[in-house]
Amino acid sequence: MLIPRHWKWLWRKTSPRARRDKENRMTRIRSFAEYNARLRGFITTSEPDQAGFNQLALALFALQFAHVEPYRRFCMARRVSPDKVTRWTEIPSVPSAAFKEFELTSLPVEERAAVFHSSGTSAQRPSRHFHSLESLAVYESSLLPWFKAHLLPETEKFGFLILTPSPISAPCSSLAHMFETVRRAFGSSDSLFIGQTDSTGAWVLDWDTTFDALRKFIGWERPLALLGTAFSFVHLLDALATRNLIFTVPAGSRAMETGGYKGRSRTMPQAELRALITRHLGIPASHIVGEYGMSELSSQAYDCTAGSPERGTRNETRTFQFPPWARVRMVCPETGREVVEGETGLIQVYDLANIRSVLAVQTEDLGIRRGQGFEWIGRGALAEPRGCSLMHL
């Protein structure tokens, strides 16, 4: 049977390969500088769309495939390359543990202005996420609008008490850098870091400084924002309970807690931690915001907006949401397939602001899929892969 010529032409135009070629031509970006300009425009768009996210993800994947050599080997071992993918969900995600074993960066040594380490125990080798001045600027462009939308929706300036060391004392902490960035952008002149590092590098609080700062803000009758890790809040709350102290901070005050406990304090359920914050500091549940972030990422997720009336109940289910320039998937640890609504899986994050490392990161955290967000439930009980066992990187 002879096939008419116009049928052959139509098949070539509509074949999967033709569609991939067309998509790749639409998303071809030749440099990281060009990508950065496109991403900044996407971040400032009032309603970023799925198509725009997909095009940027494919463009960034192509750049990282070309310039991040360990990631290219990782993808080739899976027979995935930029010319074979049309959707962001097809881009291979790297286990977060790989950041400990390999330099997952496109930056030459001379362009590395900063490196962020993961905050595991001292016995562990930390993850390393390298940044240039350019990628740090993108990191901050991603951080600031999403932080303001969830922590400071009704105001421009606020007094911050930050329960971590400053970047001067903890230069490799992405969290310290994050808090310094929001302090510069939104903090009043009396905002301050009250955390310190001890002789072992552990993060501690000086209680005289902490209690004096709380008393000053209460005396000024100005609301404040307490920002810190979950374990730093436990240290503070235990110190208050030991001394039988209760501070009632001014109305409108809020708290942001993040991260796990990492063996640095006793652990407690999140609802109990927040109830103790309310009891000892007077900050209601509606003004306590959870943050989800990692040193391997450049964008953050939040589980509510400070002051939202529906966030006042103790037993509510909170859902973390990343900004429109990041996407999250819950995948089955055994099959790698995405789970359905309400099921538990490992958290994968696709972060367009991860420009000079890899945009797709497979975390070791478990979450329940909730629409476009997730309910965080803790670390997965998985053995950490090491060395060459890391998927042939």
Secondary structure as GFF3:
##gff-version 3
##sequence-region A 1 393
A	DSSP	alpha_helix	5	14	.	.	.	ID=ss1
A	DSSP	alpha_helix	16	27	.	.	.	ID=ss2
A	DSSP	alpha_helix	32	44	.	.	.	ID=ss3
A	DSSP	alpha_helix	50	67	.	.	.	ID=ss4
A	DSSP	alpha_helix	69	77	.	.	.	ID=ss5
A	DSSP	three_ten_helix	82	84	.	.	.	ID=ss6
A	DSSP	three_ten_helix	88	90	.	.	.	ID=ss7
A	DSSP	beta_strand	94	95	.	.	.	ID=ss8
A	DSSP	alpha_helix	98	101	.	.	.	ID=ss9
A	DSSP	three_ten_helix	109	111	.	.	.	ID=ss10
A	DSSP	beta_strand	114	117	.	.	.	ID=ss11
A	DSSP	beta_strand	128	131	.	.	.	ID=ss12
A	DSSP	alpha_helix	133	151	.	.	.	ID=ss13
A	DSSP	beta_strand	159	162	.	.	.	ID=ss14
A	DSSP	alpha_helix	174	186	.	.	.	ID=ss15
A	DSSP	beta_strand	192	193	.	.	.	ID=ss16
A	DSSP	beta_strand	195	197	.	.	.	ID=ss17
A	DSSP	beta_strand	203	205	.	.	.	ID=ss18
A	DSSP	alpha_helix	207	220	.	.	.	ID=ss19
A	DSSP	beta_strand	224	229	.	.	.	ID=ss20
A	DSSP	alpha_helix	230	242	.	.	.	ID=ss21
A	DSSP	beta_strand	254	258	.	.	.	ID=ss22
A	DSSP	alpha_helix	270	281	.	.	.	ID=ss23
A	DSSP	three_ten_helix	285	287	.	.	.	ID=ss24
A	DSSP	beta_strand	288	292	.	.	.	ID=ss25
A	DSSP	beta_strand	301	302	.	.	.	ID=ss26
A	DSSP	three_ten_helix	309	311	.	.	.	ID=ss27
A	DSSP	beta_strand	326	331	.	.	.	ID=ss28
A	DSSP	beta_strand	344	351	.	.	.	ID=ss29
A	DSSP	beta_strand	360	370	.	.	.	ID=ss30
A	DSSP	beta_strand	373	379	.	.	.	ID=ss31
A	DSSP	three_ten_helix	387	389	.	.	.	ID=ss32
###
